[in-house]
Amino acid sequence: MPFLTKILSLKPSFTSERNSLWIAFDTFLGYKLHWLGGWLGTVSAPYTSQTCPVPECGHVSQANRSRQTTFRCKRCGYEGHADTVGAMNTLRAGLARIACSPV
């Protein structure tokens, strides 16, 4: 089950263009998944690559990302690629959203 994070541009000159591209992609992917019997979920993007993916920890800090691609939790010491950590947290948030949704 795929989950997407919605990322908004901070540059006003590109906001409408990026949003329209995002809407087109989101609509097309959602349509195709629905056609195949799937479902597309979206979750909030902030802090997904700054949050420790270890369930017992969950420490959120900008210091966990000392470099662009490297994640190292300052509390428990977990290390990984920042994009992988962001994907793990996005999946966890999406699954939590499904678990809390009415059937």
N, C-alpha and C positions, 0 to 999 in steps of 0.2 A: 504494500500500500504506500504510494508516494505522498510525501508531504513537502510543501514548498514554503519558504520564508519570503515575506514581502519586504523588499528593501526599497526605501524611498531615496531619491537623489537629494543631496543637500544644495545643489546648484540650481537656482531658480530657472536659469535659461534652458536647462535640460529636463526639468521636472515633467512638463506636459508630454514631451516626446517619449521619455522613459516610461511614464505611467501608461501611455497609450500602447506601447510595445508590450509592457507587462500584462495589460488587460487582454490584448490579443493572444498572447501566449497562454495565459491562465484560462481563457475561454476555450481555445482550441484543445489544450491538454485535458481540461475537464470534460469537454464534449467527447473526445476519443475514449477516455477512461469510462465514461458513462455508457458509451456504445458497446464497450467490451465487458460491461458488468462491474466496473471498478468504481472507485471514489477518489476524489482529490481533496486533500485537506491542506489548509494553510495555518501556519503558526507565526507568532511574533518573532522577528529576527533579533532584536536587541539582546546583547549579552550572551548569545548562544556560543560564541567562541571564547568567552571570558569566564564561563562557568565550568567548574570541574565536573566531569561526567561520572565520577565515582559516586554511586548513590548515597553512601554513608557520609560523604564530604559535601559536595554541592557548593563549595566556596566560590563566590563571584568577586573577581577583582581584575582591574585593568593590568595590574602587575603580573597576573598569570600569563600575559602575552608580552614578554619582554622583546620579542622579535615578531615580525610579520607572520612567519610560518610556524613558529615554535610555541607550544603551550606547556607550561610547567606550573602545577598548582603550588602556591606558596604555603598552603596548609598541610596537604597530605603528600606532596611530592610527585603526584602522577604526572607523567610526561607523554606527549603525543603531538602529532601534527595539528595545527590550529583548525584547518578545514575539517579534519576527521572529527575533532572534538565538537565543532559546530554542527556537523551532520548527526553525531550521536545525540546531542542535546535537542536538535530539531526533531529527530525521531521520537525521543522520549516525550517531548512536549505534545507531539501529535498523538501518540498512543494514549497519553493522559487525557487529552481532549476527547478521544473516542470513548474512553472508559467512563468519563463523566457525562457523556451525551445520552439523552433519552433514546430508547430504542424505537 
